């Protein structure tokens, strides 16, 4: 069963914006912190941003001030608004869900229970 479904990726010019969406099943969303990760070719999957069930926000240094994570609990959806995009933002972007009521650090992939299929973001120079 697919728990997380991402959309919104595409090609954009440097300096442009994209908004990624991740629609989740209720069981993969409720009482869970949600995160966004990205993986460039030949590199590990890296933390981008996370949002707790209580709407605490966490960002990697590389995207802070440019990206905004948010969630709509009524729609079981998490978003990643990406502004001022740079070529180094090019990657496959994944959304992920933490176990319910789990807290702690947010930047490690092994702490997440469910993963989306990924959506490609390409930023041209």
N, C-alpha and C positions, 0 to 999 in steps of 0.2 A: 504494500500500500504506500502510495506517495504521500508523505507527510507535509512537505514544503514544496511550493511551486513558485519559481522566480520568474520575473519578467522585467522588461524595461531596458535591457542592455542594447548596445548598438555601437555605431561609429559616430564619433563626435570630434570636432576640431579642438585643438588645445585652447583652453580658456572657456570652453562651453560647459554645458550642464546636462546631466541626466538624472532621472529619478528611478531607482530600482524598487520593485515591489516584491514581496514574498508573502503569498497567501498560504496560510497554514490550516491544518485541521485543528479542531478545538483541543484535542488531546495533545497536540504538538505545540500548543501556544499558551494555554491557560496556566497561570502561576509559574511560567517559565521566563527566565531571561532569554533574550534573543540576540544573536550576533551576526555580523557580516564579516566574512573573510574573503581574501582574494589570493589567487595563485597565478603567477606569470610563468611562461614556459621555462622549464628547467629549474624552477625555484620551489621552495616549500610554500605551503598554504599559510598565509600570514593574517594576523588579526587586523581588522579595520575599525570596527565600532561594535558596541553592544549597548543594550538597553535592558534594564531589569524590569521585573513585573511592576515595581513601584516607580518606574520612569527615571531611575538614575542612569546617567549617560556616561559612556566611556569611549575614548577615541585613541587610536594610535597617533603618535606624534606626527607622522607623515600626512595625515588627513585632517588633523585638528584645525578648525577655523575654516575649512572648505567643505567638509561633509557634515551632514546632520542625520542622525538616526532618530526614528520616531516609530510609534506603534499605535494602531487603532484596535483596541481590545474588543470592541463590538464586532469588528470585521475579521478578527484573527489575522491581521496583516501587519507586517513590519516594513518600513520604508527606509531607503537610504537616498537622501538628496545629495547629489554630488555636484558641486560648483567649482569653478576655476580649475577644470580638469587639466592634467598634465600628461604627456606621453608616458611617464613612468607609472601612471595609474592603470595602464593597459594590463588587463588580466581577466581571468574568469572569476566572477564574483559569486560567492556562495552565501546563502543564509543558513543559520543553524539555530537549534534550540537546546538550551540547557535542561537538565532534569528539573522537574517541578520543585520549587522551594529551595533549590540549590543556590548557594551564594559563594562568593570568594573572587578569585581572580577571573578575568574574562578573556584573556588573550591566548589561551592554549586550546588547540583543537580537540584534545582528548577529553576536555570537560564538557563537550557538547554531545547530545544524544542523537539528534536527528539532523540531517543535512539535505539541502535542496540539490537540484541537478546542476546548478550553476548557470550563469548567463554571461555572455562575452561582452566586455567593455573594451573598445579600442579607441584610443585617443591619438589622433594624427597631429604631427608637428607642422 
